[in-house]
Amino acid sequence: MITLKPLTETDLPFLLEVRNDDSTRSMLENNKVFTIEQCLVWFNKSHPKWYIIETNNQPVGNIRTNGDEVGCDIHPNHRRKGYARMTYELYLKDKEYATLWVFEDNFAKKLYTKLNFKDTKEVKFIRGKKYIKMSLTK
């Protein structure tokens, strides 16, 4: 069982631990490493509506939201345990529409297809790789 807790300033070190990991960054459009100082500026300026994913009161990842766009990052120590699937199912249960971007070769693309996201045929090329927009309409 997971819960989604609104991201707070005290969560930023954990957020960066997940986000700055090579295996996470390689699957993000912006693959830069960020410092805690940069993250604090971003957090205080943008007031993101992001969430920390917790199980048994322990953080395991985060969900990024920007309007209808969504993304989920799981800490490397907690991957392959179903947390991403549970997070998307919980977050999307009351949503009529959502989009996300995924690299064509990202194993998570299979999960998005199982969750009924469809390829919109909108594509970007990032670092020489195909980056695909997918959407979910209920």
N, C-alpha and C positions, 0 to 999 in steps of 0.2 A: 504494500500500500504506500502511496506517495501523497504528499501535500505540496501545494504551491504557495510559497510565502513571498510577498512583495519584496523586491530587492531593496536593501538599505545600504547605507554607507559602510556599515560594519561587515557586509558581505563582499565588499570589493576585493579584498585579498584572495578569497576563494574564487571569485569570478575570474580574476586574472590568472590564477593557478590553472584553471580549466582552459581559458581562452588562449593563454600564451603557450600552452603545450604544443609542440610541433605537430602532433597528430590532429589536434583540433584546428590549428591555424591553416593547415594544408587544405582543409575543406571549407574555408571561409573565403568570401570574395576579397576582403581586406585581410591579408595575412601578416600584418605588421605586429611586432611585439610592443605592448604598451606598458608604461611604468605606472606605479600606483598614483603618482602625481598627475599624470595625464588622465588616468581613470577618474580621479576625484574631480578634475575640471569638467570632464565629459558628464559625469553623474550630476554635478551641481548645476550645470548649464542646461542639460537636456531633460532632466527629471524623467528617466525612462520608466516605462511600465513593463518592466521585466520581472521575472520571478526566480527564486531559488527553489529547486526541486529537492525535497527532503523525504527521507524514509527513516522512521524511528528517530526523528529529530536530528538527523545527520544529513548535511548537504551532500548531494550526489551529482548535481548539475544545475543548469539554468535554462530558462526558456526566454528567448528574445522576442519581443513583439514591437511592431511599428505599424499601427493601424491594422490592416488585414494581413500583413506579412508576419510570418512566424518562423522561428528557428529554435532548435534545441541542441544544447551541448552537454554531454555527459562526461564527468571526470574520468580519465583513463582507468583509474582503479575500480570504477563501477560500471564499465561497459559490458555489454552482452548479458545483461540481467533483466532486460525488458523495461527499464526505466524510461527510455525514450518513447516507446509505444504507449506506456501508461500515461506519460505526461501529455502526449498529443491527444489521446483519447479524453483525458480529463479537461484539458484546455479547450478543445474543439467541441465538446458536447453541446454547448449552447450557441455555437457560432454557425451562421448560415453560409459563410464564405471565408476562405483563407487562401493565402498564397505562400509559396516558399521558393527558394532557389537552391539548386543542388547540382554539384558536378556530375556529369554523365557517368563517371566511373566510381562514384561514392556508393558504398554498400548500403547506405541508408535509403537510397532511391527505391529499393525493394520494399522497405517499410512504408514509404510514402504511397507507393502503389497499393499496398494492402490496406492503407487507410483511406483509399479512394481518391487520392490526389491524381490529377490527370495532367499530362504534358500539354502546355499551352502553345507549344511550337515557338515561343519567344526564347531566343538564345543570345547569350553573350559569350565572348571568348576571353577567359581570364587566365593569364599565365600560360597561354597556348592550349587551354583545355576548354571543352564545351560546358557552359554553365546554363542550366535549363530552368525555366520558370514552370512551376506546377501549381495547379489550383484545385481547390476543393469547393464544390457547390452542393449543398444538401437540398 
